[in-house]
């Protein structure tokens, strides 16, 4: 059994991690087997570029850790078996992982989330999971920036290509005229 000071230290640790997180997802894991829970943990922890964590937490600890904070809006979800998924990087990647896992295992249900100052319900988390993640957005942005430059290069190189084709055609016709 934990002493009061140990419990207070756990609450402070949880409060610190919640404060660092870019997004917080609250889920009901009731009905998952140990193997399924480990599978979820492995899929969450495998993305090294987007550090995240998954933890089963007592509701009383969550209430104390979120007391008088912006995460107070999640209190309605602190009932029954509660698990937290915290994203310290891109929240979309974690949302995609959680939603995909929830589709695979009906026992896992996302209750709600907190992202950028607003509370999301399970439908909001599902919608968040449809967005491109940070890596995909960077690729799209690079493509948008690169496209005009490629068009400019093609535009500038096209007249030179036309002249080269014209000279080649002229050389061919001169060789044909000499050969006849």
Protein Blocks (a to p, Z undefined) as FASTA:
>chain_A
ZZfklmmmmmmmmmmmmmmpmbdcdddfehiafklmmmmmmmmmmmmmlgcddddddfkl
mmmmmgoiaklmmmmmmgcjddddddfbdfklmmmmmmmmmmmpmkbccfbdceehiacd
fklmmmmmmpccfklmmmmmmmmmmmmmmmmmmmmmmmmmmmmmmmmmmmmmmmmmmmZZ
